[in-house]
Amino acid sequence: MQKVLISLPDDLAARMKRMIPAKHRSRIIVEMLEAEIAKREQSLYQCACEVEADRDLNNEMNDWEVTVGDGMEPGSW
């Protein structure tokens, strides 16, 4: 378990203190972060699936495959 320091706007911190008992705050924050991260991971996964399913993009990427190993090294041009 790691401790982290975060900054909250004064009004949000005050509302949190009024509404969430001190012993529950860490758990609530963990749950909110887990939900947000899962949502973002799902969005990224969906984007990757769409890229994989894009035939035109994949055809174009295959066209560029011939440049792999063309002897040009990064910084040589």
Sequence and secondary structure as in RCSB ss.txt:
>XXXX:A:sequence
MQKVLISLPDDLAARMKRMIPAKHRSRIIVEMLEAEIAKREQSLYQCACEVEADRDLNNEMNDWEVTVGDGMEPG
SW
>XXXX:A:secstr
         HHHHHHHHHHS GGGHHHHHHHHHHHHHHHHHHHHHHHHHHHHH HHHHHHHHHHGGGTTSS  TT
  
